[in-house]
């Protein structure tokens, strides 16, 4: 025993063996570095790296925005139909159905173009345009020879038969507005909102007054889906296989109320279904009783294949609120329907 006391180092070793890891329990916590403090420098480094990435991304976005603004500033400003007439752009129209077209624009020049869209447009079957051209040429020829213009009995005369290729079987003409900038808005009602009311043609959508513009770089193509409307009730539905051409609305109809309905929809003052009912009524004098029975194609019947009573009432209120109706102008309204 005396020998063990003489060797304190040995006693210390024996004590450590007896106590084990608990011997360190009484060590002050301040002397032991915590796991959080050990990870702090690494977390700080990751935080700085993420901040640098965010700053780099913001800088790139600002740079791209500045480049875009400079391109817009330097680009030649042209109106859509003027650019088509001067052969500056190519325009391709694909009619998906009576409620949606796909519009493709290609810049044929060697300089960037900023193309400004008009308020409204028409998409007319190429076959109809050719038929109109033939009929016009026939009338001019008949007038030169002193004959009655309506004596023409050509290939496209509807009295010759009902086979496809006659005027009566040419697909319907379409119309639309370039105010509409939401390609996701299809032939369906928007969600119900508190601001919806049968006392108004508004449907609770945010109004817009901005017309579409396209920045076209040399040789580049821009494609955009655009909602549209059938303006020739009773004619065959469009198809992507049938070629269409983009034209001013006046080439299809000169009824002021049709233009007003299209603009109302473009500014999101009514749904596409309500605007279609109003367009049929003012463009083709289709009675409301007939429209109530119209079955819609499955690929365009987002809100049901039949129009509801609510939609018919809203469409009627819309037609009665048009400026041409209030001013007593001829607008195609069939008030007896």
Secondary structure as UniProt FT lines:
FT   HELIX           2..5
FT   HELIX           8..19
FT   HELIX           20..24
FT   TURN            25..26
FT   HELIX           29..31
FT   HELIX           35..74
FT   STRAND          76..79
FT   HELIX           80..85
FT   TURN            86..87
FT   STRAND          89..97
FT   TURN            98..99
FT   STRAND          100..107
FT   STRAND          113..116
FT   STRAND          120..125
FT   HELIX           126..144
FT   TURN            145..146
FT   HELIX           149..151
FT   TURN            155..156
FT   HELIX           158..160
FT   TURN            164..165
FT   HELIX           167..169
FT   STRAND          174..177
FT   TURN            178..179
FT   TURN            183..184
FT   TURN            194..195
FT   TURN            198..199
FT   STRAND          213..216
FT   TURN            218..219
FT   STRAND          221..227
FT   STRAND          229..230
FT   TURN            233..234
FT   TURN            240..241
FT   STRAND          244..247
FT   HELIX           249..251
FT   HELIX           256..266
FT   TURN            267..268
FT   HELIX           272..284
FT   HELIX           288..291
FT   TURN            292..293
FT   HELIX           298..300
FT   TURN            302..303
FT   HELIX           309..320
FT   HELIX           323..326
FT   TURN            327..328
FT   TURN            335..336
//
